Amino acid sequence: MLTPTDLAEWLASQEIEAELLENVGDTPTVPAAAAALAVSTDEIIKTLIFYVRGQPYSVISNGMAPVPTRTLAHHFGVGKRQIKLARAEQVVALTGYPVGGVPPFGHRSTSPVLLDRSVLAQPIVYGGGGDDHTMLRIESEELLRITEATVIDLS
C-alpha cells in the first residue's frame, strides 16, 4: 500500500507545486475533509475510479455532487450499465491508495482522467493525500496540467 510519504516523493520527483497537509484530522469523506480544513465542500475534490467497459478511468469531481453514471455513459457513448464504480480492493490495486485517501495522481497504474469542469471554478482545491489524515493542496490549473484530464460537465 502506498502512503503519503510515497506521494510526497512522487510530487518532488515530478517538481509539482502542491502541498501535503498532514495530520489534519479524520478526512474519509468530503464533509469531514472540509470541516478539518475549514473550507467549503466545493473546495474538496474526490478521485473516484470507474470502469467503462472494463477500462479504468479516474474521475475527479468536487464537493458533494455525485458523479452520475448516466453522464459518464453519455460521454463514452455506452449504456449506463457499462459504467461501474470500482470496489475498494480494485481502487487499492489500481492506485495503491486506500479509499478515502486517493490522490488525483501519483497512482501505481496510470489511467485516463476525467475532470469535472466545476473543479476549475475553485482556484485552490484539496484532495486525498494518501490516507484519511492527509490532504493535498493544489491549484486547480496545476491539477489540470498534471493530470492532462479531459474536462467534462458532471454536475
Secondary structure, 3 states (H helix, E strand, C coil): CCCHHHHHHHHHHCCCCEEEECCCCCCCCHHHHHHHHCCCHHHEEEEEEEEECCEEEEEEEECCCCCCHHHHHHHHCCCHHHEEECCHHHHHHHHCCCCCCCCCCCCCCCCCEEEEHHHHHCCEEEEECCCCCCEEEEEHHHHHHHHCCEEECCC
